Amino acid sequence: MHINSESAILYFGTPVILVSTVNEDGSFNLAPISSIFWLGWRAMIGVGSTSQTARNLKRNGVCVLNLASVNEVAAVNRLALTTGSDAMSAWKTARGYRLERNKFALAGLTPQASETVAAPRVQECLVQQEATVAAMHGIADDEALLRGGILTFELRIQRLHLDASILLDGNPDRVDPDKWQPLIMSFQKFYGLDNQQLHPSTLSSIPEKAYRSPDVDKARQILAIA
């Protein structure tokens, strides 16, 4: 039996990506996100408008999408509640985020030169996608309390790097899903493709209600279809 719910988070299971970008001074930022999907060789990502990732993408328009596997879960968790932006939002400040300039060192990951963009790849990630910004869009612009808080970037993938260990035997253009074990974020917690939590999640220390959107209250006002 289904019941009506007002869950503040709708992360039912999305892949964890480490987005690498180039800062104003030429250093590198590295940010874990799980608001992403792909259509063909285009990706859509969602990030906070005041985040360092958003600032870098607006300024130079390049990044690398490094897909984390289950093997990188501890490294990803070390980046939780950190930001590379000195213009930290009030939302992040209230939830204990801290400024961290050297994200690669903190995570214990290795920057690797890209072929087509200035942003580095993450050497440890088995899937790396060099990308450029094709378009930028606001989200929730129809809601005054949310307007300007989140940006979505349409990214054009222009180089795909796959580690040989996850390829389908004899086919360099196909990933074998039996070999690829993506890291999944589900309701602030880390999972693989089984039903066991992989690693304690620092992000889950933020109460789920902190993510509650005014859209939830607006949804209450929508009348049932007659």
Disulfide bonds with the S-S distance in Angstrom:
none
